[in-house]
Amino acid sequence: MSATEQHRRPVGQVKEVTSLANPLVKDIKALALKKFRDEQHAFMAEGLKLVIDALDLGWSIKTLVFAKSAHGNAAVEKIAARTVAAGALVLEVSEKVLSAITRRDNPQMVVGVFTQKYLPLKDIRPAGDDVWVALDRVRDPGNLGTVMRTIDAVGAKGLILVGDTTDPFSLETVRATMGSVFAVPIARATAEQFLAWRKSFPGLVAGTHLKGAVDYRSVDYGGRPVLLLMGNEQQGLPDELAAACDKLLRIPQAGRADSLNLAVATAVMLYEVRRTALKLPTEAGQ
């Protein structure tokens, strides 16, 4: 890099903030509301490991917030230096400010504010043994975050959010992902957009349904891309999405409950797909 290029490179700032009335703090606190997340095209993630993982995966950081008590921590100072080098803002704050930002009494010592990222639906071109998950109108941020974490764990390719869903970048969802929000590509679409895209899907589209006639364990998912379509927590798959499935599957239940939690059902399905399609190595004895 030439001296001129170094001179033109954006350089961030480090500021010390102790007041809750500071405009920078107010802007970050506002990210608790979807309206402001959408306006700023940003979201919060808590924890040093999450921030490091996000930067390593190429996510764009806008602001790094860390507690005064972390001053002198080598790992925190290193990530602060990376943030400044990226041209972003670093705030050293009191624990009172950090608690207000995270809405926690015992907050993590580091919070990152990142630019949201969505994958255009048209750019998803499944091939080979690729596995994707589509969720219809998922409502619960805990469910959404847990599904994203499971997608990450099994090595599936990503997630498509269909219809009016809960925000994948809400603080509750991001917490539930345990960092997988940075590793799982997310696309979003209306039901109409999704159905139009589905027509060109080159593999198996499988949905779980209470009226499903096929046991989920009886299907060979290997040798082709798989799209797993899961319905809303309360209503399941609507007729138009159910009709778009090649197979409607059921997860047998022996007890009184007539259905599983969405995140649990998705995990059960993904690990069965993993067994036959992803063919990931298993540890000895498992």
ABEGO torsion letter per residue (X at the ends): XBAAAAAABBBBBBBBBABAABAAAAAAAAAABAAAAAAAGBBBBBEAAAAAAAAAAGBBBABBBBBAAABGBAAAAAAAAAAAAAGBBBBBBBAAAAAAAAGBABBBABBBBBBBBBBBAAABBBBEABBBBBBBGBABAAAAAAAAAAAAAAGBAEBBBBEBBBBAABAAAAAAAGGAAAABBBBBBBAAAAAAAAAABABBBBBBBAABABBAAABBABGBBBBBBBBBAAAEBBAAAAAABABBBBBBBABABABBBAAAAAAAAAAAAAAAAAGBBBBBGX
